[in-house]
Amino acid sequence: MALLPAVRAFFAAQPPALLAGLAGVVILLGVAGLVAAALTALRPEKSYLELRQRIASWWVMVALLAGALLAGWQATVAVFALISFMALREFLSLAPIRREDRPAILAAYLALAAAYGFIAADRYMFYLVFIPVWTFLGLPFLMAMLGQTRGFLTTAATFHWGLVTCVYNLGFAALLMRAPAAERLPAGAAGLVFFLLLATEFNDVAQYVFGKLFGRRKIAPTVSPNKTWEGFLGGWLAAGLLIWFLGPVFTPLAGRGLLVMAFALPLAGFAGDVTMSAVKRDIGVKDTSHAIPGHGGVLDRADSLTFTAPLYFHLLALFALDKF
């Protein structure tokens, strides 16, 4: 019984908007689970295994991220470091890396640890330049010192693209947890991260749904055959409206800043999805791994976030956050 007051005090200390947002996600997942069960019962001749796997995986992902957000910045930074590690591991396991570049692979993982170390230490300026500048210079130098020039430029570019995408860009989501309470955040720093994840994933789902219902005209059939103009525009509008109406609940954005975010973030999510599709087609794979049942790999699930996280961070920094 002594545990109950502590639990109550823990949740009482959380921003009400954040708790309401998490509760809303849980309700939506519950409804999705009921729909999947009803479809399975009403149409037993069709297999809804992938749908059930997707929903089950969403429960695990939501529980992990919600727990981290409620626990504080330390837990959230640790979770995003794990996500970056798994994404980078998937990327490097698929990319055409030379056998002699194994020391450079180790250096890439050390760069990941250093980047998240800067976030944990709240050193924004060091984080900002470490991978785009110093890792960009240091990794090719290390590769040159290994004495191999075959495919040098392609391999160096591959390493840098993987680090920027899987580590640097995703790290901006974790960096938001270091925003101080003095910034007048309506749902705390965790609310900023929650809304980034909500808007990004809602955009993905909305584009998928509109594409399934109304999709006719393909946007880039050789890159992503399932992407249609109807799905893109419907998802863009739906996600933009979500950001416009719920943005003030979770972020300090208003007016022009909120309008720019509502316009640009769904575009960034679409760009991340299509760009990663092009990378996978070049490599010759459908999914980056099978780590998440029904979804593919971590990088498959985070492809949109690799584009939306830095855009979201910098728009907040431009229009609302004094610290950054």
Stockholm file with secondary structure:
# STOCKHOLM 1.0

chainA/1-324         MALLPAVRAFFAAQPPALLAGLAGVVILLGVAGLVAAALTALRPEKSYLELRQRIASWWVMVALLAGALLAGWQATVAVFALISFMALREFLSLAPIRREDRPAILAAYLALAAAYGFIAADRYMFYLVFIPVWTFLGLPFLMAMLGQTRGFLTTAATFHWGLVTCVYNLGFAALLMRAPAAERLPAGAAGLVFFLLLATEFNDVAQYVFGKLFGRRKIAPTVSPNKTWEGFLGGWLAAGLLIWFLGPVFTPLAGRGLLVMAFALPLAGFAGDVTMSAVKRDIGVKDTSHAIPGHGGVLDRADSLTFTAPLYFHLLALFALDKF
#=GR chainA/1-324 SS CTHHHHHHHHHHTSCHHHHHHHHHHHHHHHHHHHHHHHHHHHCTTSCCHHHHHHHHHHHHHHHHHHHHHHHCHHHHHHHHHHHHHHHHHHHHHHSCCCGGGHHHHHHHHHHHHHHHHHHHTTCHHHHHHIIIIIIHHHHHHHHHHTTCCTTHHHHHHHHHHHHIIIIIIHHHHHHGGGCCGGGTCTTHHHHHHHHHHHHHHHHHHHHHHHHHHHCCSEEETTTEEEEEHHHHHHHHHHHHHHHHHHHHHHSSCCHHHHHHHHHHHHHHHHHHHHHHHHHHHHHTCSCSCSSBTTTBCHHHHHTTHHHHHHHHHHHHHHHTCSCC
#=GC SS_cons         CTHHHHHHHHHHTSCHHHHHHHHHHHHHHHHHHHHHHHHHHHCTTSCCHHHHHHHHHHHHHHHHHHHHHHHCHHHHHHHHHHHHHHHHHHHHHHSCCCGGGHHHHHHHHHHHHHHHHHHHTTCHHHHHHIIIIIIHHHHHHHHHHTTCCTTHHHHHHHHHHHHIIIIIIHHHHHHGGGCCGGGTCTTHHHHHHHHHHHHHHHHHHHHHHHHHHHCCSEEETTTEEEEEHHHHHHHHHHHHHHHHHHHHHHSSCCHHHHHHHHHHHHHHHHHHHHHHHHHHHHHTCSCSCSSBTTTBCHHHHHTTHHHHHHHHHHHHHHHTCSCC
//
